[in-house]
Amino acid sequence: MTEESATKTASGSFSPYENGGRTVEECQDMIQKSLRTPTVRFLKEHIEKAGCMIGDKFIKAVNCDKQISGGYVRGEGILVCSNHMNIQDEVNQVVIHELIHAYDDCRAANLDWANCAHHACSEIRAGHLSGDCHYKRELLRGYMKIRGHEQECVKRRVMKSVVANPYCSEAAARDAMEAVWDVCYNDTKPFDRAP
């Protein structure tokens, strides 16, 4: 990502994979496949119902300098880091995670990405609702725990993302995450609505 977009990034997904990667063109094709999945279609529909339009260029593949898999940038859309993507499932996960951030940004008129609690809340929701912390994904990352793995994973990933926010120290990120955890973890919109 460019330095400018890195400072404007509202949220970023951290890549657990360090090897491989796809070209921007290959990744763009994978994004097109992702757009046809039921969860992505559902999220796009609810973002539009919340009053925000998603154009054809809202989700785009880019090469990223940082070890992240993607990010949401207010006013620009979703960036998927092609050089950190290897398989379709990774692209799907990034798109779903970042669409949850886009949904949060759309539905909350006062969301401030520089506010550690706001950022932590959206990260909690995205980590919990996107499937990022499914036990199979955690196993592939080298984390093995039978009980409590999902919440532990969400907390670990929230901290990694919020600490990367230039406005949030590690202590501020932890305090913010703990302060909003219950409300944000239990906020399952738009998935709690009937189709």
N, C-alpha and C positions, 0 to 999 in steps of 0.2 A: 504494500500500500504506500501511497505517497505520504510524505510527512503531513501535508495538509489534510488528507482524508483520515490519517491516523489520529489527528487531534480532534477531528469532527466526529469520529466514530462514536456512536452511542453505545454500542455493545459489540463485543467480539467473541466468537467461539474459539476456544483453544483446541488445536489439533493434537490428538494423542499419537499421531503417526509422524515419523520424521523422514521416511524414505519414499522414494518414488515421486509420484505426482503426474498430472496430466497437462497437456497443452491447454491453452485458453480455449481453442476451438473444440477439443474433446470435451472439456468441462462444460462448455456452452451447450453441447449436444446432450450431456447428462442432465443439465438444468432443464432442458426442454422435456426430457423424459420425466423428471421430477414433477413438473407442472401438471402432468396427467395423473398423478397419484391421488387417491381420495382425500388424504389428510391435507395435502397442499391445496387442492381445489376447495375444500371446506374452509380453510383459513383465508384464502384469497376472497371467497364469497363473504365471509364475516368482516373482513377488513373493509370491503366495499360497502357492506350494510352499515358499518360504523361511520361511513362518510368519506373514506379515503380511496382514491382510485389507484390501481396498480397497472401501470402501462407495460408495454412489451419489453422495455429496457429496465424495469424495476429490479430485476435479478440478473446480475451479470458476473461472468467469470473474469478474474484478474489474477496476475501473479502477485504474491505477497512477500514482503521482506521479512515480516515477523512470523513467528511460529504459531500462527492462528489458522483456523480453517475457514473463517469468514467473519462477516460483521454486518451490522445494520447501521446505516448512516442517514440520519434525519434529512429529508429533502433530496436524497440521492438514491436511496434504495438499499438493496442487499448485494453485498460482494461475496462471492465464493472464491476461495483461494485455490485456483486450479493446480498450482504446484504442490499443494498439500492434500489433494484428493487422489484416491486410487480406484475406488469402486463406487458403483451407483448408490449403495446404501449410505455412504459417507455424504454424498451430495444431498440426498434426500434429507438426512438428519440436519445438515447445516441449513437447508432451505426452511425446514419446519421450525427449527429453533429461532432463526432470524425472523420468520413471519410472525412468530408469537411476539417478538419485540416490536415489529411493525404494528401489530394489532394493539398492543399496549400503548404505543405512541399515538395511535389514531384515536383510541377511545378515551384517553386521559388528556384533556386539554392543557393541563398544567404539568405534565411530565417533564422533569428537568434532569437530563442525563448527567449533569454535574453534581446533582444531589445524590450522595452515596446511598441513601435509603431508597430513593426512586429506582436507581440503577440496580441495587440488590434485589428489589421486589421483582423487577422484570426478569432478572437472571434466575431467580428462584422459580418463577412461573415457567420460563422457557426450559430450564433444566428438568423440571418435574413433568411438564406436559408434553415435551417433545419426544420423550423416550431415550434421551441422551444417556440416562443412567440405568437402562435396562440391564439386568444381570449379565446377559450374554456380552453386551458391549463392555461392561466392567471387567469381565473375565478376559476379554481380548486386550484390555489395557493393563492386565496384570493385577487387578484387584479382586480378591476372592473373599467374600464374606456372605454367610447364609442369611443372617438377620440384620436389618437396618442398613443394608448396602445402598438402597436408593436414596435415602435422606443424607447419608454420609457423602455419597457421590455428588448430590446436588450442592451440598455445602462446600465441598472441595472445589467444585467448578465455579460456584458463585464467587468464592474468595479469589480465585485466579483471575476472573474477569474484572471484578470490582477493584482489586488492587492495581490492575493495569489502567484504571481511570486516573488521569493525572490529578483529579480533585480529591482522591480518596487514599489515605494512608492505610496500612494494614489494620491498625487499630480501629480506624473509622469504618473501614469495610466490615470488620467483624462485628462491631457494635451495631451498624446499620442492618446487617443480615439478621442478627439475633433479634433486633427490635421489630422487624417486619415479618419474621419467619412464619408465624402461625397464620396471619391474615393472608399473606401472599401465597404460601404453600397450599392453602385451602381455597384460593381463588382459581377456579377451573374454567372461567369463561374463555372462549365461547364453547368449550367442549361440554359444558353442563346443559346446553340448550338442545332441545329435540331438533332433529334434522328437518 
